[in-house]
């Protein structure tokens, strides 16, 4: 008998053994997707981890119920990579599998209900049904098998659970667990010739249609269009738009045997329509850099390319991609944000055409499943452009991994598990596949920079902008002084206002950066000073003026703005700390003629909006772009001559050892959007603490000096890149119980780890969705075995959960937290 160890896509640590039925013995392989029954007959799509002939002892083995797709399986290297993610990030393999497989391929059970066999006879044996129970029975008589949610919807009530449970106990209805294939191929109707006609036959057909004028016209139009565009068929939608919009006329031509409508399976994946271009020749500096990268690849797998903003790093990437495609290899090109894919995909498709595939969370579930299948098939995309989730796609001949803007914190997955870093995981993916890795950034992360300085990575610098364009002029403006003199125009200092006026009058464009959404970050009582907070989270709610609501960005809850203060009952709430919505309102007030757009998560909630906004700004149809950190990352607009940073202090004021690094990165990156072509641009940075050392270092534009200063402090206090961090977060609904459990865990850990244990401490937001949070930070110095440390942490956390003090506590691990 053959047995399979299966990974279930749930937060469970171990693998589960199932028997392999004879009919599946040849189709079940390691990595295959199979449907299995788990607890309470719930069915899940599992991944086969291992095959063997050793029956487990002590329990009856359930059989594999179905193979999802014959011949479809994760490769050995792909499965190995997923298991590495599980081990390194201290996440159950099921949760990694759940993240890796698209929803449309991750089939799960749902509860279906139906009338039991012989239910009519059973009615005579049970007491009188309640009116509600009779109503439910009637629904099942009419509808047959339906799920619980549908019962509630049909009865327009959400309190049917008790009645359904009573009918289950009386065996009038029964439960059926089923797994439906969520991935459905996309089909379209296409119109084309019924058969091949000679010229003489077509003339006879047209003669026969002279009295049917509508049919005659449609056929003439189709003959002309198909000949002109050299096509044999069109989708029915396109046919109706371009040839004729009468379905009855089309049906008549089909009945005559001239045309036919057929159903075809079509791809959901994007097809590029960009005009093909040759690869641009590199400048002398870029050519030198490319040569240095190729030279470093002879000895090292990973190279860091530090290139100032607008230095032409993307062109260097394109030449390296071309090298790999000529060798028949695949390329993974990672970006930190979906917004950046819009511009980059155009550039790549102009050169590589439809060999470029795109993968990100903005795609539909079925589209993601389709590209997953394509990458696992015989004709995968040679180039995949995507965000961090692209590492989960199957790759067969991976030759190069490019990680652009590698310093970005967006590469880190925070919630839900697995809490992986897309950059670090992509580096490991490349190494497991024998591929080369290229990290690109103007402001590298401290970890990558330290690896480059120590010789672990190759290191290449691109220190000048392409075309000898000068770096922008940086102006730091003291907001505090202008406020004292009462010279502010809303959120704008006179310096920023005048620069905006000058640039807009010259027909150029402006980007305004404010790293806060909404109209106001919080509301405060003008009498007692109380700040309005979320009921479920320990965080202030953001005010949105256009819909006059308060929104919590952690749990998503909404509430109306109270008329008076909820604390003192006397004062009224006033706006504090403006967000992008308020900046937009003030720009419209001071520059009424300007064409303005906003780019943040509140308005850019789908791919079409991203593309439309970027296309409009690129074409010069917009004058001012206001946005959060989306506008700071990698966007390339040649007409932007001014960047305004509305409140730089908000980037620094965090109790986090990385706060200054993030602020420096953000200011340098957003500054790089200005003056990328033509005349020199300007950057106006509004600050209140003008003597802050970060601003002084940004002025010098000396990244190495910035790194040298901060790294000495990091080394002294044992922080990355000179140590590794593991954060343990405990959550509970009761604050006192959580504190007791956290103190006990810290005591258990200090028995062996001693000073390496920091905390327990409350995070910035100590309660989210009614769950209190406390964190313990573990510092692991260089040379300490991480695998042994992780095993010890899991052991002690397991002991805590089993002890009375740990009852109800949830524990989460975050390796290399950001």
Secondary structure in CASP SS format (residue, H / E / C, confidence):
PFRMAT SS
TARGET T0000
AUTHOR 0000-0000-0000
METHOD secondary structure of the structure
MODEL  1
X C 1.00
X C 1.00
X E 1.00
X E 1.00
X E 1.00
X E 1.00
X E 1.00
X E 1.00
X C 1.00
X C 1.00
X C 1.00
X C 1.00
X C 1.00
X C 1.00
X C 1.00
X E 1.00
X E 1.00
X E 1.00
X E 1.00
X C 1.00
X C 1.00
X H 1.00
X H 1.00
X H 1.00
X C 1.00
X C 1.00
X C 1.00
X C 1.00
X C 1.00
X C 1.00
X C 1.00
X E 1.00
X E 1.00
X E 1.00
X E 1.00
X E 1.00
X E 1.00
X C 1.00
X H 1.00
X H 1.00
X H 1.00
X C 1.00
X E 1.00
X E 1.00
X E 1.00
X E 1.00
X E 1.00
X E 1.00
X E 1.00
X E 1.00
X E 1.00
X E 1.00
X C 1.00
X C 1.00
X C 1.00
X C 1.00
X C 1.00
X C 1.00
X C 1.00
X C 1.00
X C 1.00
X C 1.00
X E 1.00
X C 1.00
X C 1.00
X E 1.00
X E 1.00
X C 1.00
X C 1.00
X C 1.00
X C 1.00
X C 1.00
X E 1.00
X C 1.00
X C 1.00
X H 1.00
X H 1.00
X H 1.00
X H 1.00
X H 1.00
X H 1.00
X H 1.00
X H 1.00
X H 1.00
X H 1.00
X H 1.00
X H 1.00
X H 1.00
X C 1.00
X C 1.00
X C 1.00
X C 1.00
X H 1.00
X H 1.00
X H 1.00
X H 1.00
X H 1.00
X H 1.00
X H 1.00
X H 1.00
X C 1.00
X C 1.00
X H 1.00
X H 1.00
X H 1.00
X C 1.00
X C 1.00
X E 1.00
X E 1.00
X E 1.00
X E 1.00
X E 1.00
X E 1.00
X E 1.00
X E 1.00
X C 1.00
X C 1.00
X C 1.00
X H 1.00
X H 1.00
X H 1.00
X H 1.00
X H 1.00
X C 1.00
X C 1.00
X C 1.00
X C 1.00
X C 1.00
X C 1.00
X C 1.00
X H 1.00
X H 1.00
X H 1.00
X H 1.00
X H 1.00
X H 1.00
X H 1.00
X H 1.00
X H 1.00
X H 1.00
X H 1.00
X H 1.00
X H 1.00
X C 1.00
X C 1.00
X E 1.00
X E 1.00
X H 1.00
X H 1.00
X H 1.00
X H 1.00
X H 1.00
X H 1.00
X H 1.00
X H 1.00
X C 1.00
X C 1.00
X C 1.00
X C 1.00
X C 1.00
X H 1.00
X H 1.00
X H 1.00
X H 1.00
X H 1.00
X H 1.00
X H 1.00
X H 1.00
X H 1.00
X C 1.00
X C 1.00
X C 1.00
X E 1.00
X E 1.00
X E 1.00
X E 1.00
X E 1.00
X E 1.00
X E 1.00
X C 1.00
X C 1.00
X C 1.00
X C 1.00
X C 1.00
X C 1.00
X E 1.00
X E 1.00
X E 1.00
X E 1.00
X E 1.00
X E 1.00
X E 1.00
X E 1.00
X C 1.00
X C 1.00
X C 1.00
X C 1.00
X C 1.00
X H 1.00
X H 1.00
X H 1.00
X H 1.00
X H 1.00
X H 1.00
X H 1.00
X H 1.00
X H 1.00
X H 1.00
X C 1.00
X C 1.00
X C 1.00
X C 1.00
X H 1.00
X H 1.00
X H 1.00
X H 1.00
X H 1.00
X H 1.00
X H 1.00
X H 1.00
X H 1.00
X H 1.00
X H 1.00
X H 1.00
X H 1.00
X H 1.00
X H 1.00
X H 1.00
X H 1.00
X C 1.00
X C 1.00
X C 1.00
X E 1.00
X E 1.00
X E 1.00
X H 1.00
X H 1.00
X H 1.00
X H 1.00
X H 1.00
X H 1.00
X H 1.00
X C 1.00
X C 1.00
X C 1.00
X C 1.00
X H 1.00
X H 1.00
X H 1.00
X H 1.00
X H 1.00
X H 1.00
X H 1.00
X H 1.00
X H 1.00
X C 1.00
X C 1.00
X C 1.00
X E 1.00
X E 1.00
X E 1.00
X E 1.00
X E 1.00
X E 1.00
X E 1.00
X E 1.00
X C 1.00
X C 1.00
X C 1.00
X C 1.00
X C 1.00
X C 1.00
X C 1.00
X C 1.00
X C 1.00
X C 1.00
X C 1.00
X C 1.00
X C 1.00
X C 1.00
X C 1.00
X C 1.00
X C 1.00
X H 1.00
X H 1.00
X H 1.00
X H 1.00
X H 1.00
X H 1.00
X H 1.00
X H 1.00
X H 1.00
X H 1.00
X H 1.00
X H 1.00
X H 1.00
X H 1.00
X C 1.00
X C 1.00
X C 1.00
X C 1.00
X E 1.00
X E 1.00
X E 1.00
X E 1.00
X E 1.00
X E 1.00
X C 1.00
X C 1.00
X C 1.00
X C 1.00
X C 1.00
X H 1.00
X H 1.00
X H 1.00
X H 1.00
X H 1.00
X H 1.00
X H 1.00
X H 1.00
X H 1.00
X H 1.00
X H 1.00
X H 1.00
X H 1.00
X H 1.00
X C 1.00
X C 1.00
X C 1.00
X E 1.00
X E 1.00
X E 1.00
X E 1.00
X E 1.00
X C 1.00
X C 1.00
X C 1.00
X H 1.00
X H 1.00
X H 1.00
X H 1.00
X H 1.00
X H 1.00
X H 1.00
X H 1.00
X H 1.00
X H 1.00
X H 1.00
X H 1.00
X H 1.00
X H 1.00
X H 1.00
X H 1.00
X H 1.00
X H 1.00
X E 1.00
X E 1.00
X E 1.00
X E 1.00
X C 1.00
X C 1.00
X C 1.00
X C 1.00
X C 1.00
X H 1.00
X H 1.00
X H 1.00
X H 1.00
X H 1.00
X H 1.00
X H 1.00
X H 1.00
X H 1.00
X H 1.00
X H 1.00
X C 1.00
X C 1.00
X C 1.00
X C 1.00
X C 1.00
X C 1.00
X C 1.00
X E 1.00
X E 1.00
X E 1.00
X E 1.00
X C 1.00
X H 1.00
X H 1.00
X H 1.00
X H 1.00
X H 1.00
X C 1.00
X C 1.00
X C 1.00
X C 1.00
X C 1.00
X E 1.00
X E 1.00
X E 1.00
X E 1.00
X E 1.00
X E 1.00
X E 1.00
X C 1.00
X C 1.00
X C 1.00
X C 1.00
X H 1.00
X H 1.00
X H 1.00
X E 1.00
X C 1.00
X C 1.00
X C 1.00
X C 1.00
X C 1.00
X C 1.00
X C 1.00
X C 1.00
X E 1.00
X H 1.00
X H 1.00
X H 1.00
X H 1.00
X H 1.00
X H 1.00
X H 1.00
X H 1.00
X H 1.00
X H 1.00
X H 1.00
X C 1.00
X C 1.00
X C 1.00
X E 1.00
X E 1.00
X E 1.00
X E 1.00
X E 1.00
X E 1.00
X C 1.00
X C 1.00
X C 1.00
X C 1.00
X H 1.00
X H 1.00
X H 1.00
X H 1.00
X H 1.00
X H 1.00
X H 1.00
X H 1.00
X C 1.00
X C 1.00
X C 1.00
X C 1.00
X E 1.00
X E 1.00
X E 1.00
X E 1.00
X E 1.00
X C 1.00
X C 1.00
X C 1.00
X H 1.00
X H 1.00
X H 1.00
X C 1.00
X C 1.00
X C 1.00
X C 1.00
X E 1.00
X E 1.00
X E 1.00
X E 1.00
X E 1.00
X E 1.00
X H 1.00
X H 1.00
X H 1.00
X H 1.00
X H 1.00
X H 1.00
X C 1.00
X C 1.00
X C 1.00
X C 1.00
X E 1.00
X C 1.00
X C 1.00
X E 1.00
X C 1.00
X H 1.00
X H 1.00
X H 1.00
X H 1.00
X H 1.00
X H 1.00
X H 1.00
X H 1.00
X H 1.00
X H 1.00
X H 1.00
X H 1.00
X C 1.00
X C 1.00
X C 1.00
X E 1.00
X E 1.00
X E 1.00
X E 1.00
X E 1.00
X C 1.00
X C 1.00
X C 1.00
X C 1.00
X C 1.00
X C 1.00
X E 1.00
X E 1.00
X E 1.00
X E 1.00
X E 1.00
X E 1.00
X C 1.00
X C 1.00
X C 1.00
X C 1.00
X C 1.00
X E 1.00
X C 1.00
X E 1.00
X C 1.00
X C 1.00
X C 1.00
X C 1.00
X C 1.00
X C 1.00
X E 1.00
X C 1.00
X E 1.00
X E 1.00
X E 1.00
X C 1.00
X C 1.00
X C 1.00
X C 1.00
X E 1.00
X E 1.00
X E 1.00
X C 1.00
X C 1.00
X C 1.00
X C 1.00
X C 1.00
X C 1.00
X E 1.00
X E 1.00
X E 1.00
X C 1.00
X C 1.00
X C 1.00
X C 1.00
X C 1.00
X C 1.00
X C 1.00
X C 1.00
X C 1.00
X C 1.00
X C 1.00
X C 1.00
X E 1.00
X E 1.00
X E 1.00
X E 1.00
X E 1.00
X E 1.00
X C 1.00
X H 1.00
X H 1.00
X H 1.00
X H 1.00
X H 1.00
X H 1.00
X H 1.00
X H 1.00
X H 1.00
X H 1.00
X H 1.00
X C 1.00
X C 1.00
X C 1.00
X C 1.00
X C 1.00
X E 1.00
X E 1.00
X E 1.00
X E 1.00
X C 1.00
X C 1.00
X C 1.00
X C 1.00
X C 1.00
X C 1.00
X C 1.00
X H 1.00
X H 1.00
X H 1.00
X H 1.00
X H 1.00
X H 1.00
X H 1.00
X H 1.00
X H 1.00
X H 1.00
X H 1.00
X H 1.00
X C 1.00
X C 1.00
X C 1.00
X C 1.00
X C 1.00
X E 1.00
X E 1.00
X E 1.00
X E 1.00
X C 1.00
X H 1.00
X H 1.00
X H 1.00
X H 1.00
X C 1.00
X C 1.00
X C 1.00
X C 1.00
X C 1.00
X C 1.00
X C 1.00
X E 1.00
X E 1.00
X E 1.00
X E 1.00
X E 1.00
X E 1.00
X C 1.00
X C 1.00
X H 1.00
X H 1.00
X H 1.00
X H 1.00
X C 1.00
X C 1.00
X C 1.00
X C 1.00
X C 1.00
X C 1.00
X C 1.00
X H 1.00
X H 1.00
X H 1.00
X H 1.00
X H 1.00
X H 1.00
X H 1.00
X H 1.00
X H 1.00
X H 1.00
X H 1.00
X H 1.00
X H 1.00
X C 1.00
X C 1.00
X C 1.00
X C 1.00
X C 1.00
X C 1.00
X C 1.00
X C 1.00
X C 1.00
X C 1.00
X E 1.00
X E 1.00
X E 1.00
X E 1.00
X E 1.00
X E 1.00
X C 1.00
X C 1.00
X C 1.00
X C 1.00
X C 1.00
X H 1.00
X H 1.00
X H 1.00
X H 1.00
X H 1.00
X H 1.00
X H 1.00
X H 1.00
X C 1.00
X C 1.00
X H 1.00
X H 1.00
X H 1.00
X H 1.00
X H 1.00
X H 1.00
X H 1.00
X H 1.00
X H 1.00
X H 1.00
X H 1.00
X H 1.00
X H 1.00
X H 1.00
X C 1.00
X C 1.00
X C 1.00
X C 1.00
X C 1.00
X C 1.00
X E 1.00
X E 1.00
X E 1.00
X E 1.00
X E 1.00
X E 1.00
X E 1.00
X E 1.00
X E 1.00
X E 1.00
X C 1.00
X C 1.00
X H 1.00
X H 1.00
X H 1.00
X H 1.00
X H 1.00
X H 1.00
X H 1.00
X H 1.00
X H 1.00
X H 1.00
X H 1.00
X H 1.00
X H 1.00
X H 1.00
X H 1.00
X H 1.00
X H 1.00
X H 1.00
X H 1.00
X H 1.00
X H 1.00
X H 1.00
X E 1.00
X E 1.00
X E 1.00
X E 1.00
X E 1.00
X C 1.00
X C 1.00
X C 1.00
X C 1.00
X C 1.00
X E 1.00
X E 1.00
X C 1.00
X C 1.00
X E 1.00
X E 1.00
X E 1.00
X E 1.00
X E 1.00
X E 1.00
X E 1.00
X E 1.00
X E 1.00
X E 1.00
X E 1.00
X C 1.00
X C 1.00
X C 1.00
X C 1.00
X H 1.00
X H 1.00
X H 1.00
X H 1.00
X H 1.00
X H 1.00
X H 1.00
X H 1.00
X H 1.00
X H 1.00
X H 1.00
X H 1.00
X H 1.00
X H 1.00
X H 1.00
X H 1.00
X H 1.00
X C 1.00
X H 1.00
X H 1.00
X H 1.00
X C 1.00
X C 1.00
X C 1.00
X E 1.00
X E 1.00
X E 1.00
X E 1.00
X E 1.00
X E 1.00
X C 1.00
X C 1.00
X C 1.00
END
